[in-house]
Amino acid sequence: MDIYEEAVLHYIASNNKRFINPQFNLDYDSKKDIGGSLPDFVVLDFEDKTIYIIEVTKAYDIKKLLSKVSERKRRWIHPIRETIDSNFSEWDYHVTLFLREDRIKYAKDKLKDDTDVSIISLKEINCFLGNSTFERKNSLKN
């Protein structure tokens, strides 16, 4: 886990109504052609009744990440749905990306029709890197 992932972990853990699993392994199921991914975090938000799949990158080139997002049902949502307890079957799924500031517009343009995806600047978590003050937010959606 790099420093940015650690900072995002502290950011998302600021709400104590969340269960957070870092580096959640989703094995590939060749019969169903699903999974084969390792999202940075899977978060069960008991307040929002939402399961968040969170990816963090400081990379400039985000094409591979955006490809994963476009395949989110096959790579993340369906395998999590099959893994998780049936008590969570009615919960919403939402993908949240933490990206460098200079990639936000590009990502938002590419994902403009995807209402189940949010993009948050890594600047939002600067306080956990020692660069600013913290303002608590309750949502992982922007």
C-alpha positions as CSV (number, residue, x, y, z in Angstrom):
1,M,0.0,0.0,0.0
2,D,1.6,3.3,-1.0
3,I,1.3,6.6,0.8
4,Y,-1.7,7.8,-1.3
5,E,-3.6,4.6,-0.6
6,E,-2.9,5.0,3.1
7,A,-4.1,8.5,3.0
8,V,-7.3,7.5,1.2
9,L,-7.8,4.7,3.8
10,H,-7.7,7.3,6.6
11,Y,-10.0,9.6,4.6
12,I,-12.7,6.9,4.1
13,A,-12.3,5.5,7.6
14,S,-13.2,8.9,9.0
15,N,-16.8,7.7,9.0
16,N,-17.1,4.9,11.6
17,K,-20.2,3.4,9.9
18,R,-18.0,1.8,7.2
19,F,-16.3,-1.6,7.0
20,I,-13.2,-1.4,4.9
21,N,-11.4,-4.2,3.2
22,P,-8.1,-3.2,1.5
23,Q,-6.8,-5.1,-1.5
24,F,-9.9,-7.2,-1.8
25,N,-8.9,-10.2,-4.0
26,L,-11.5,-11.1,-6.6
27,D,-10.3,-14.4,-8.2
28,Y,-10.9,-14.9,-11.8
29,D,-13.8,-17.4,-12.6
30,S,-13.1,-18.7,-16.1
31,K,-16.5,-20.4,-16.3
32,K,-18.4,-17.1,-15.7
33,D,-15.7,-14.8,-17.0
34,I,-15.8,-12.6,-14.0
35,G,-13.4,-11.3,-11.4
36,G,-9.6,-11.3,-11.9
37,S,-9.1,-8.0,-10.0
38,L,-7.8,-6.6,-6.8
39,P,-9.5,-3.3,-6.1
40,D,-7.7,-1.0,-3.6
41,F,-10.6,-1.0,-1.2
42,V,-14.1,-2.5,-1.0
43,V,-16.2,-0.5,1.5
44,L,-19.5,-1.5,3.1
45,D,-21.1,1.8,4.1
46,F,-23.8,0.9,6.6
47,E,-25.2,4.5,6.6
48,D,-25.6,4.8,2.8
49,K,-26.3,1.1,2.3
50,T,-23.8,1.2,-0.5
51,I,-20.9,-1.0,-1.4
52,Y,-18.0,1.2,-2.7
53,I,-15.3,-0.1,-4.9
54,I,-12.4,2.3,-4.6
55,E,-9.3,2.7,-6.8
56,V,-6.5,5.1,-6.1
57,T,-3.8,6.2,-8.5
58,K,-1.3,9.0,-8.8
59,A,-0.4,7.9,-12.3
60,Y,-0.9,10.2,-15.3
61,D,-1.8,7.3,-17.6
62,I,-5.2,6.1,-16.4
63,K,-6.4,4.3,-19.5
64,K,-6.0,0.9,-18.0
65,L,-7.9,2.0,-14.9
66,L,-10.7,3.5,-17.0
67,S,-10.9,0.2,-18.9
68,K,-11.4,-1.6,-15.5
69,V,-14.2,0.9,-14.7
70,S,-15.9,0.2,-18.0
71,E,-15.8,-3.5,-17.1
72,R,-16.9,-2.9,-13.5
73,K,-19.8,-5.2,-13.5
74,R,-17.8,-8.2,-14.8
75,R,-14.6,-7.4,-12.9
76,W,-15.9,-6.1,-9.5
77,I,-19.7,-6.0,-9.0
78,H,-20.8,-9.5,-10.0
79,P,-17.9,-11.2,-8.2
80,I,-18.5,-9.2,-5.0
81,R,-22.3,-9.9,-5.3
82,E,-21.5,-13.6,-5.4
83,T,-19.1,-13.4,-2.5
84,I,-21.0,-11.2,-0.1
85,D,-23.8,-12.3,2.3
86,S,-27.4,-12.1,1.0
87,N,-28.1,-9.4,3.6
88,F,-26.4,-7.0,1.3
89,S,-28.2,-8.0,-1.9
90,E,-30.3,-4.9,-2.1
91,W,-27.5,-2.5,-1.5
92,D,-26.2,-0.1,-4.2
93,Y,-22.8,-0.4,-5.8
94,H,-20.7,2.6,-6.5
95,V,-17.2,3.1,-7.9
96,T,-15.0,5.9,-6.5
97,L,-11.7,6.9,-8.1
98,F,-9.1,9.0,-6.4
99,L,-7.0,10.6,-9.1
100,R,-4.4,13.4,-9.4
101,E,-5.9,16.8,-10.1
102,D,-4.6,17.1,-13.6
103,R,-6.5,13.8,-14.7
104,I,-9.9,14.7,-13.2
105,K,-11.4,16.4,-16.3
106,Y,-10.1,13.7,-18.6
107,A,-11.7,11.0,-16.4
108,K,-14.9,12.9,-16.0
109,D,-15.2,13.4,-19.7
110,K,-14.7,9.6,-20.3
111,L,-17.1,8.6,-17.6
112,K,-19.7,11.4,-18.0
113,D,-22.6,8.9,-18.5
114,D,-21.7,6.6,-15.6
115,T,-23.8,7.8,-12.7
116,D,-22.5,5.0,-10.5
117,V,-18.9,6.4,-10.7
118,S,-17.4,9.3,-8.7
119,I,-14.1,10.9,-9.1
120,I,-12.3,12.6,-6.2
121,S,-9.1,14.6,-6.5
122,L,-6.1,13.4,-4.4
123,K,-6.0,17.0,-3.2
124,E,-9.0,16.2,-1.1
125,I,-6.8,13.9,1.0
126,N,-3.9,16.3,1.3
127,C,-4.5,16.7,5.0
128,F,-3.5,13.0,5.5
129,L,-0.3,13.7,3.7
130,G,0.5,16.6,6.1
131,N,-0.4,19.4,3.6
132,S,-3.7,20.9,4.8
133,T,-6.5,20.8,7.3
134,F,-9.1,18.1,7.3
135,E,-12.8,18.7,6.6
136,R,-14.8,15.6,7.2
137,K,-17.1,14.5,4.4
138,N,-19.7,11.8,4.9
139,S,-20.0,10.7,1.3
140,L,-17.7,8.9,-1.1
141,K,-19.7,10.3,-4.0
142,N,-18.8,13.7,-5.4
